[in-house]
Amino acid sequence: MIAKIRLLIGDRTVPYQFEDADLQSFLDDEGTVNLASAKALEAWAAAYAKNPSTEKIGDYSYGQTTTKDMLALAKQLRETDAETPAMTWAELD
C-alpha cells in the first residue's frame, strides 16, 4: 500500500519526501489509498506553500504551480474515492 501511495503522489525519488511511517499514518487516518494519497499531497503542498509563488533573478523569472497542481490532484483523488463503491454487487460478503 505504501508503494502505491508513493506512485500516486510521485514520491519515488530517494530521498523521499515522506517516511514510510508518515504514509502509513495517512493511510491509518484516511482509510483508503486514494484518501491517504490526497492527504499526503495536501501536506506536501503545505510545505511548498512557504515558497514564493514567483521568483525573479535578474532577467529570469519563473512561476511555481507545484502547490496548485498537488492540490488539484488531491481533489481528484478524493472525488475518485467518493465515486468508488465500497462494495460491488459481484462481491460476496
PyMOL commands that set and color helices and strands:
alter all, ss='L'
color gray80, all
select helices_A, chain A and resi 2-9+20-30+33-48+66-83
alter helices_A, ss='H'
color red, helices_A
select strands_A, chain A and resi 54-57+60-63
alter strands_A, ss='S'
color yellow, strands_A
deselect
rebuild
show_as cartoon
